[in-house]
Amino acid sequence: MSPLTVVTVGCGGRGRVYSGLVAADSRYRLIGGADPDAARVAHVRAMSGQADFRGFASHAELFAAGRIADLAIIATQDSDHVEPAIRALELGYHILLEKPIAKDLDQVERVLAAAERANRRVLVCHVLRYTRLYAEVKRLIDSGAIGEVVDIEHAEGVGAFHQVHSFVRGHWSQSAVSSPMILAKCCHDTDILSWWMGQPCTRISSFGSLAYFRPERAPAGSTARCTDGCPHVGKCHYDAHRYLGDRRDWLGWVDPLLPGKSDAEITAWLREKPWGKCAWRAGNDVVDRQVVSMEFANGAVATLTMTAFDEGRHTTIRGTTALVRFGTSIRDLTGRDLVIEWLDGRRELRDVPAGVGGHGGGDHGMIAALIDEFAKSDPRTMTTGIHASVESHRIALAAEQSRLAGGRPVELAAP
């Protein structure tokens, strides 16, 4: 079988991750990339190893060339997914679409409708479903081993420096420009909760706010930028000078060439770019903590906590005959991946080795499964096809609606 040909639209951090995985797999051939930043396109070109690779300055320029590949990876910024996704579908591309699908449900429905009109497949990058650990949890639930699921407690600790890098200084710092944080960061989590439950969500309430990374919480004497002679340089956890040292590699997510530049060049860059701003004076407006309460059609309930001030995912699933605990905290405490505790007192600890690469092997697992997923006769049966992925967006957007209304419950119509 001939390799599946691929183009990447949006050659930023996630676009480069998927491009690298595709380029390393002989079942694919990466033949094009589009991005306004020529250095990013050059980086993807080098990854591809293809002499006939074609670079473009925009998705419009790429699509003006017609359909030049089988599959388009759409990895532009959150607010820029819809137009290139719909155009690619109209040209006959299948799509690998970075999450979130879009910023609101109307736009999500537009992409879904375009896929159905074109009879093309859209696989959404909800990579956690492709991890060995979360897939094992799904098998446990579906087998009946823990009885009927009663409730799920799930938390995502973003990590304090990650919060500042991406959601205070970075591309996702303003909801209107990107999307609400509960969608941008946690539609992974609303997706796996929906997947584990196997039921539609019917009611949601949510509370949260931006309470810490605000100007009035800034340390005394701090300056607008870390490079302005701030007296807290070297002592503040969020000091941008860390990009010269232990956080240097994080700059690669912004620009793949930055980590290799000199300290003087990076310092000059920090004086101009958002990543040099004080963490309390960055003009950000997305939350730094949020909790979501969900009720599902069968009466089961779940909570999702997102916080800047923890790291990793932590989960407890309670069934009528056993409960399951797993995640970063369980691994740290027990050295094992998953703990099952039965009502009769039995306790089992299991290892579920992670796959290779990012998101616990989920990135690699998704690319490995891609061809088989596209071959499914019914797109509704795809593991993270757009039909399956709409529910995560319904939940996240309803949560944000509730939060903005002071926690007022939101009833979700049947999907």
C-alpha positions as CSV (number, residue, x, y, z in Angstrom):
1,M,0.0,0.0,0.0
2,S,1.3,3.5,-0.9
3,P,2.0,5.8,2.1
4,L,-0.7,8.2,3.1
5,T,0.4,11.6,2.1
6,V,0.1,14.4,4.7
7,V,0.3,18.2,4.9
8,T,0.5,20.2,8.1
9,V,-1.4,23.4,8.5
10,G,0.0,25.3,11.5
11,C,3.6,24.4,12.2
12,G,3.7,25.5,15.9
13,G,4.3,23.2,18.8
14,R,1.5,20.6,18.4
15,G,1.8,20.7,14.6
16,R,5.5,19.8,14.9
17,V,4.8,17.0,17.3
18,Y,2.3,15.3,14.9
19,S,4.5,16.1,11.9
20,G,7.5,14.4,13.6
21,L,5.5,11.3,14.4
22,V,4.1,11.1,10.9
23,A,7.5,11.6,9.4
24,A,9.0,8.8,11.5
25,D,6.3,6.3,10.4
26,S,6.8,4.6,7.0
27,R,3.0,4.4,6.4
28,Y,2.9,8.2,5.9
29,R,4.7,10.7,3.8
30,L,4.8,14.3,4.9
31,I,4.9,16.4,1.8
32,G,3.8,19.9,2.8
33,G,3.4,22.5,5.5
34,A,1.8,25.9,5.9
35,D,2.6,28.6,8.5
36,P,3.1,32.4,8.4
37,D,6.5,31.8,10.2
38,A,8.9,30.5,7.6
39,A,11.3,29.1,10.3
40,R,8.5,26.8,11.5
41,V,7.8,25.6,8.0
42,A,11.6,25.0,7.5
43,H,11.6,23.0,10.7
44,V,8.8,20.7,9.5
45,R,10.5,20.5,6.1
46,A,13.6,19.2,7.8
47,M,11.5,16.7,9.8
48,S,9.8,15.4,6.6
49,G,13.0,14.2,4.9
50,Q,11.1,14.6,1.6
51,A,12.8,16.3,-1.4
52,D,9.4,17.2,-2.9
53,F,8.2,18.9,0.3
54,R,6.2,22.1,-0.4
55,G,6.1,25.0,1.9
56,F,3.4,27.6,2.1
57,A,3.0,30.9,4.0
58,S,-0.7,30.3,4.8
59,H,-3.4,27.7,4.7
60,A,-5.1,29.8,2.0
61,E,-2.0,29.5,-0.2
62,L,-1.7,25.8,0.4
63,F,-5.4,25.1,-0.4
64,A,-5.2,27.3,-3.5
65,A,-2.9,24.6,-4.9
66,G,-5.9,22.1,-4.6
67,R,-5.8,18.8,-2.9
68,I,-2.1,17.8,-2.9
69,A,-2.3,15.1,-0.1
70,D,-4.7,12.6,1.5
71,L,-4.6,14.0,5.0
72,A,-4.4,17.5,6.5
73,I,-3.2,18.0,10.0
74,I,-4.9,21.2,11.3
75,A,-2.9,22.6,14.2
76,T,-3.4,26.3,14.0
77,Q,-4.4,28.3,17.1
78,D,-7.7,27.5,18.7
79,S,-9.6,30.4,17.2
80,D,-8.3,29.6,13.7
81,H,-9.4,25.9,13.3
82,V,-12.7,26.3,11.5
83,E,-11.9,28.0,8.3
84,P,-9.0,25.8,7.3
85,A,-10.8,22.7,8.5
86,I,-13.9,23.4,6.4
87,R,-11.8,24.3,3.3
88,A,-9.7,21.2,3.6
89,L,-12.9,19.1,3.8
90,E,-14.4,20.8,0.8
91,L,-11.2,19.9,-1.2
92,G,-11.5,16.3,-0.2
93,Y,-8.9,16.0,2.6
94,H,-9.4,13.8,5.6
95,I,-8.4,15.8,8.7
96,L,-6.5,15.2,11.9
97,L,-7.8,18.2,13.9
98,E,-6.0,19.5,17.0
99,K,-8.4,20.1,20.0
100,P,-10.5,22.0,20.7
101,I,-12.5,21.7,17.4
102,A,-13.6,25.3,17.7
103,K,-14.4,28.0,20.3
104,D,-18.2,27.5,20.4
105,L,-20.8,24.9,19.6
106,D,-22.1,26.6,16.5
107,Q,-18.6,26.4,15.0
108,V,-18.2,22.8,16.1
109,E,-21.5,22.0,14.3
110,R,-20.2,23.7,11.1
111,V,-17.1,21.5,11.0
112,L,-19.2,18.4,11.7
113,A,-21.7,19.4,8.9
114,A,-18.9,20.0,6.5
115,A,-17.4,16.6,7.2
116,E,-20.7,14.9,6.6
117,R,-21.3,16.8,3.3
118,A,-17.9,15.9,2.0
119,N,-18.1,12.3,3.3
120,R,-14.6,12.9,4.8
121,R,-13.2,11.7,8.2
122,V,-12.2,14.1,11.0
123,L,-10.2,12.6,13.9
124,V,-9.9,15.0,16.8
125,C,-6.6,14.9,18.8
126,H,-8.1,13.8,22.1
127,V,-4.9,11.8,22.6
128,L,-5.7,10.6,26.2
129,R,-8.0,7.9,24.8
130,Y,-5.0,6.4,23.1
131,T,-2.9,6.0,26.3
132,R,-2.5,2.5,27.7
133,L,-3.5,3.6,31.2
134,Y,-6.8,5.3,30.3
135,A,-7.6,2.6,27.8
136,E,-7.1,0.0,30.6
137,V,-9.4,2.0,32.9
138,K,-12.0,2.0,30.1
139,R,-11.7,-1.8,29.7
140,L,-12.1,-2.2,33.5
141,I,-15.3,-0.2,33.5
142,D,-16.8,-1.8,30.4
143,S,-16.0,-5.3,31.7
144,G,-18.1,-4.7,34.8
145,A,-15.1,-5.5,37.0
146,I,-15.9,-2.5,39.3
147,G,-19.7,-2.8,39.0
148,E,-21.7,0.2,38.0
149,V,-19.9,3.6,38.0
150,V,-21.3,5.8,40.7
151,D,-19.0,8.8,40.6
152,I,-15.7,10.0,39.3
153,E,-13.3,12.5,40.9
154,H,-10.8,13.9,38.4
155,A,-8.3,16.7,38.7
156,E,-5.8,18.2,36.3
157,G,-2.9,20.1,37.8
158,V,-1.6,22.3,35.1
159,G,1.6,23.1,36.9
160,A,2.4,26.7,38.1
161,F,5.1,27.5,35.6
162,H,3.2,25.8,32.8
163,Q,0.2,28.0,33.7
164,V,2.3,31.1,33.5
165,H,4.1,30.1,30.3
166,S,0.9,29.2,28.3
167,F,-2.1,30.7,30.1
168,V,-0.6,33.9,31.6
169,R,2.1,35.0,29.1
170,G,1.3,32.6,26.3
171,H,-1.1,32.1,23.4
172,W,-4.0,30.9,25.6
173,S,-3.9,33.8,28.1
174,Q,-7.0,35.6,26.8
175,S,-10.3,33.8,26.4
176,A,-11.5,36.0,23.5
177,V,-8.4,35.5,21.5
178,S,-8.1,31.7,22.1
179,S,-10.8,30.0,24.0
180,P,-12.0,29.5,27.7
181,M,-9.3,27.6,29.6
182,I,-11.7,24.8,30.6
183,L,-12.0,24.2,26.8
184,A,-8.5,24.9,25.7
185,K,-6.8,22.8,28.5
186,C,-9.5,20.5,29.8
187,C,-11.5,19.3,26.8
188,H,-9.1,16.3,27.1
189,D,-10.5,15.8,30.5
190,T,-14.2,16.3,29.7
191,D,-13.6,13.9,26.8
192,I,-12.2,11.1,28.9
193,L,-14.9,11.6,31.6
194,S,-17.6,11.3,29.0
195,W,-15.8,8.2,27.5
196,W,-15.5,6.4,30.8
197,M,-19.1,7.2,31.7
198,G,-20.5,6.1,28.4
199,Q,-23.5,8.4,29.0
200,P,-24.4,11.9,27.9
201,C,-24.0,14.7,30.5
202,T,-27.3,16.2,31.4
203,R,-26.6,18.9,34.0
204,I,-23.5,21.0,34.9
205,S,-22.5,23.7,37.4
206,S,-19.1,25.3,37.7
207,F,-17.2,27.8,39.8
208,G,-13.8,29.3,39.1
209,S,-11.8,32.5,38.7
210,L,-8.5,34.3,38.0
211,A,-7.6,35.0,41.6
212,Y,-3.8,34.9,41.8
213,F,-2.1,36.0,38.7
214,R,-3.5,39.6,39.0
215,P,-1.7,42.9,39.3
216,E,-2.8,43.4,42.9
217,R,-1.1,40.1,43.9
218,A,2.3,41.1,42.4
219,P,5.3,41.1,44.8
220,A,6.2,44.5,46.3
221,G,8.6,46.4,44.1
222,S,8.2,44.1,41.1
223,T,8.5,45.6,37.6
224,A,6.3,45.3,34.4
225,R,8.9,42.9,33.0
226,C,11.4,40.6,34.6
227,T,14.0,42.2,32.4
228,D,13.3,45.7,33.8
229,G,15.6,45.3,36.9
230,C,13.0,43.5,39.0
231,P,14.4,43.0,42.5
232,H,12.9,39.5,42.6
233,V,15.1,38.1,39.8
234,G,16.5,34.8,40.8
235,K,14.0,34.4,43.7
236,C,10.7,34.3,41.9
237,H,9.4,31.0,40.6
238,Y,8.1,32.8,37.5
239,D,11.2,34.8,36.7
240,A,11.5,34.9,32.9
241,H,15.3,34.6,33.3
242,R,14.6,30.9,33.8
243,Y,14.3,30.7,30.0
244,L,18.0,31.1,30.0
245,G,18.5,28.1,32.2
246,D,16.3,25.3,33.4
247,R,13.3,26.4,31.2
248,R,15.2,27.1,28.1
249,D,13.7,24.2,26.2
250,W,10.2,25.5,26.8
251,L,11.0,28.3,24.3
252,G,11.1,25.6,21.6
253,W,7.3,25.5,21.8
254,V,7.2,29.1,20.8
255,D,9.9,29.1,18.2
256,P,12.0,26.0,17.5
257,L,15.1,28.1,16.9
258,L,15.0,30.0,20.2
259,P,16.6,27.5,22.5
260,G,19.8,27.5,20.3
261,K,20.2,31.3,20.5
262,S,22.6,33.0,22.8
263,D,21.6,34.3,26.2
264,A,21.9,37.9,25.0
265,E,19.6,37.1,22.0
266,I,17.0,35.4,24.3
267,T,17.2,38.3,26.8
268,A,16.5,40.8,24.0
269,W,13.6,38.7,22.9
270,L,12.2,38.6,26.4
271,R,12.3,42.4,26.5
272,E,9.8,42.5,23.6
273,K,7.7,39.4,23.9
274,P,4.9,38.4,26.3
275,W,7.1,35.7,27.9
276,G,9.2,38.4,29.5
277,K,6.3,40.0,31.3
278,C,5.7,39.9,35.1
279,A,3.5,36.9,35.8
280,W,1.1,39.3,37.7
281,R,1.0,42.0,35.0
282,A,0.6,40.1,31.7
283,G,-2.9,41.2,30.7
284,N,-4.3,37.7,31.1
285,D,-7.9,36.9,31.9
286,V,-8.4,33.1,31.9
287,V,-8.9,31.3,35.2
288,D,-6.2,29.9,37.4
289,R,-8.6,27.5,39.1
290,Q,-12.0,26.0,38.2
291,V,-14.2,23.1,39.4
292,V,-17.0,21.5,37.4
293,S,-19.8,19.3,38.7
294,M,-21.5,17.0,36.2
295,E,-24.6,14.7,36.3
296,F,-25.0,12.1,33.6
297,A,-28.1,10.5,32.1
298,N,-27.9,7.4,34.3
299,G,-27.6,9.4,37.5
300,A,-23.8,9.0,37.9
301,V,-21.9,12.1,38.8
302,A,-18.4,13.5,38.3
303,T,-16.2,16.4,39.3
304,L,-13.4,18.0,37.4
305,T,-10.9,20.3,39.2
306,M,-8.5,22.3,37.1
307,T,-5.8,24.1,39.0
308,A,-2.6,25.9,38.3
309,F,-1.1,24.8,41.6
310,D,-0.6,21.1,41.2
311,E,1.0,18.9,38.5
312,G,-0.4,15.9,36.7
313,R,-3.8,14.2,36.5
314,H,-5.3,12.4,39.5
315,T,-8.5,10.2,39.3
316,T,-10.7,8.1,41.5
317,I,-13.6,6.1,40.0
318,R,-16.1,4.6,42.4
319,G,-18.1,1.6,41.3
320,T,-20.7,-0.4,43.1
321,T,-18.3,-3.3,43.7
322,A,-14.8,-1.6,43.7
323,L,-13.1,1.7,43.3
324,V,-10.1,2.5,41.1
325,R,-7.4,5.1,41.8
326,F,-4.7,6.2,39.3
327,G,-2.7,9.1,38.2
328,T,0.4,11.1,39.2
329,S,-0.3,11.0,43.0
330,I,-0.9,7.2,43.0
331,R,2.3,6.6,41.0
332,D,4.2,8.8,43.4
333,L,2.8,7.1,46.5
334,T,2.8,3.5,45.5
335,G,5.2,3.2,42.6
336,R,2.4,1.6,40.6
337,D,0.1,2.9,38.0
338,L,-3.3,1.8,39.2
339,V,-4.9,0.6,42.5
340,I,-8.2,-1.4,42.6
341,E,-9.9,-1.6,46.0
342,W,-12.9,-4.1,46.3
343,L,-15.7,-3.7,48.8
344,D,-14.7,-7.1,50.3
345,G,-11.3,-5.7,51.3
346,R,-9.2,-7.1,48.5
347,R,-6.6,-4.7,47.0
348,E,-4.7,-5.0,43.8
349,L,-1.9,-2.8,42.4
350,R,-1.2,-2.9,38.7
351,D,1.5,-1.6,36.4
352,V,0.4,-0.2,33.0
353,P,3.5,0.8,31.2
354,A,3.2,4.1,29.4
355,G,3.8,4.2,25.7
356,V,6.6,6.3,24.2
357,G,6.4,10.0,23.7
358,G,4.1,12.8,25.0
359,H,0.8,12.5,26.9
360,G,1.8,9.1,28.3
361,G,2.2,7.6,24.8
362,G,-1.1,9.1,23.6
363,D,0.4,11.2,20.8
364,H,2.2,8.2,19.4
365,G,-0.8,5.9,20.0
366,M,-3.1,8.2,18.0
367,I,-0.8,8.4,15.0
368,A,-0.3,4.6,15.1
369,A,-4.1,4.1,15.1
370,L,-4.8,6.8,12.5
371,I,-5.0,4.7,9.3
372,D,-7.3,2.1,11.0
373,E,-9.5,4.8,12.4
374,F,-10.0,6.4,9.0
375,A,-10.8,3.0,7.5
376,K,-13.8,2.5,9.8
377,S,-17.0,2.3,7.7
378,D,-19.0,4.4,10.1
379,P,-17.4,7.7,11.3
380,R,-19.5,7.5,14.4
381,T,-17.4,4.5,15.6
382,M,-14.1,6.3,15.3
383,T,-12.4,6.5,18.7
384,T,-12.0,10.3,18.7
385,G,-13.9,11.1,15.5
386,I,-15.7,14.4,15.5
387,H,-19.1,12.8,16.3
388,A,-17.6,11.4,19.5
389,S,-15.7,14.6,20.4
390,V,-18.7,17.0,20.3
391,E,-19.8,15.8,23.8
392,S,-16.5,17.0,25.4
393,H,-17.1,20.5,23.9
394,R,-20.7,20.6,25.1
395,I,-19.6,19.9,28.6
396,A,-16.7,22.3,28.6
397,L,-18.7,25.2,27.1
398,A,-21.6,24.6,29.4
399,A,-19.2,24.6,32.4
400,E,-17.9,28.0,31.2
401,Q,-21.5,29.3,30.8
402,S,-22.3,28.2,34.4
403,R,-19.1,29.7,35.8
404,L,-19.8,33.1,34.2
405,A,-23.3,32.9,35.7
406,G,-22.0,32.5,39.2
407,G,-22.3,28.7,39.2
408,R,-25.9,28.5,38.0
409,P,-26.7,24.9,36.8
410,V,-26.9,24.5,33.0
411,E,-29.2,21.8,31.6
412,L,-27.8,20.1,28.5
413,A,-30.2,19.0,25.8
414,A,-30.0,15.4,24.6
415,P,-27.2,15.2,22.0
